[in-house]
Amino acid sequence: MNLSGILRLPWLLLFLGSFPLENVSGAKILAISFMSSKSHKITYEPLLRELARRGHEVTAIGPIKSKDEKNFKNIQTFDPEELYKKDPNFFDIKLALPAWVDALFNPYLLMGGLMGELCQDSYKLPQVRQVLNEKWDMVFFTPLFNECLYGLVHKLNTTTVIYSQITVSPWIADNLGSPNPPSHVSSFLVGYDERMNFRQRLFNTFRSVYDWAIMNLYYNPTMERVYRTALEDPTIPCIKEIERNASIVLMNCQISFCPPKPLLPDIIEVGGMHLVPSKPVEPKVLDDFLRDQPSNMLKAAKKGFALPPLEFGDLTEEILLNAINEALDNPSYAETAKRLSNIFRDQQTKPLDRGVFWVEYVLRHKGAVHLRSAARDLNYIQYFSLDTLAGLLVILVASITINVLILRVVWRKCFGSKSAKINKAQKKKQ
């Protein structure tokens, strides 16, 4: 760039900056889930309510009841108590499994049939069918055990925001083109930290492939059959293709609890949107919380603010008493918790404000296509550069082959004639 161009640049930036951002107040937002729980919904409902307070029209459809308020309407599908009766208790199942079977336990193997039935029933509900007859500016949904909703998302043909109640799953990261190397990113169904030894990396790699196979060869095809049948449209694309069109993923994670991992700009950490000043916890609430948290217990222990989970099969009065005394007498647990709390609070913006910003950002920029990585459109051969490696291998083999042939010709020219003369001379002597 020449000097005159450099001098004009500030004026150009000032001119562009004089245009106001587009006002996105009043967007019509649908938040929908067929399978949900209170522990999941409380992590993202503050975001929906804040969007409603900012003037957006938010409709939340799902099994968990919520209080209506201005611009926020909740529509219940099924009674959650009825859903939980059908829902297998993973905690009890894991306790009953031998250790080697538990290491390979994948909840999606059990949830395929259950979610297929629930989704079929949910798609028949009039409040769900009505959604298809309305125009929405955005659909917000949680894919965990709600993968059959991708058919509805495709039919609505609008901006999509995915909310992950946990760290972003490897299959979502895979579909968005975000790197997820098993060398230091643990499968969320395993619970390793980011620093794994050889044995852990070996098992983590195996488990990543194993879980990927279950999702892509069994669970997702099951959900695809369900939504194509329920919506009477066999042309609806597969989950992978629909998910690739999502605008952003909001992830219920934060660096104080989740280990660092490579994330593309369209995957944003918003963990802690639901946090408010603490209140005394009722025993029943604590019991429900613990029954759903075996993986979080492992993370807490590895972070250093909790003891390793006790094995119920080996639990005795003495072991339990020693564990309680260790937690009470060892100050390191409380000190670590305070340190991580300070890390969590030391953020430039509050998680809720960050979540609201990115939702409205996507609305302002009509889906924010510019955030998407080109990796979304690559197949596995292209993503891992297997085609270029194959091309380089062909070139290498061809080069070696050609050089060998040339050397053979040169050898024959240079030394072949001499050896022939020697042979002739020997024959004459004989």
CORTASUL-V359235 format. One record per pair of residues at least 24 apart in sequence whose ideal C-beta (glycine too) atoms are under 7 Angstrom apart, sorted by sequence separation. I is the first residue (numbers start at 1). GAP is how many residues later the second one is. If there is no record, write none. Layout:
# CORTASUL-V359235
i;gap
I;GAP
I;GAP
This chain:
# CORTASUL-V359235
i;gap
48;24
187;24
36;26
38;26
182;26
29;27
31;27
36;27
306;27
29;28
36;28
86;28
304;28
305;28
25;29
26;29
27;29
28;29
29;29
30;29
31;29
32;29
33;29
119;29
143;29
25;30
26;30
32;30
115;30
25;31
26;31
305;31
304;32
305;32
115;33
303;33
111;34
305;35
303;37
170;38
171;41
170;42
257;42
34;43
171;44
77;45
257;46
35;48
77;48
77;50
77;51
75;52
175;65
194;65
61;66
193;66
194;66
61;67
175;68
176;68
175;69
61;70
172;71
272;72
147;73
176;73
148;75
147;76
151;76
155;76
185;76
150;77
151;77
172;77
148;78
273;78
148;79
272;79
273;79
35;80
151;80
271;80
168;81
270;81
154;82
273;82
35;83
106;83
154;83
168;83
179;83
34;84
162;84
167;84
178;84
256;84
270;84
34;85
151;85
160;85
164;85
178;85
270;85
160;86
161;86
166;86
167;86
178;86
268;86
160;87
161;87
162;87
163;87
164;87
165;87
177;87
256;87
34;88
154;88
159;88
164;88
176;88
255;88
256;88
150;89
153;89
161;89
178;89
176;90
254;90
268;90
167;91
176;91
147;92
150;92
150;93
168;99
30;101
40;102
191;104
106;105
109;105
250;105
266;105
30;106
108;106
112;106
116;106
120;106
265;106
266;106
32;107
108;107
112;107
119;107
123;107
188;107
191;107
28;108
29;108
33;108
106;108
115;108
123;108
191;108
250;108
28;109
29;109
30;109
31;109
32;109
33;109
193;109
264;109
27;110
30;110
31;110
35;110
112;110
116;110
120;110
248;110
27;111
29;111
35;111
108;111
119;111
34;112
33;113
34;114
248;114
34;115
247;115
32;117
44;119
247;120
248;120
247;121
43;122
248;123
40;125
244;132
177;196
161;198
177;198
177;199
91;200
94;200
176;200
161;201
177;201
91;203
159;203
159;204
159;208
43;209
95;217
138;225
47;226
137;226
46;227
46;228
44;229
43;230
43;231
42;232
39;250
39;253
50;302
54;302
47;305
51;305
46;306
50;306
47;308
51;308
47;309
24;336
27;336
24;339
24;340
22;342
21;343
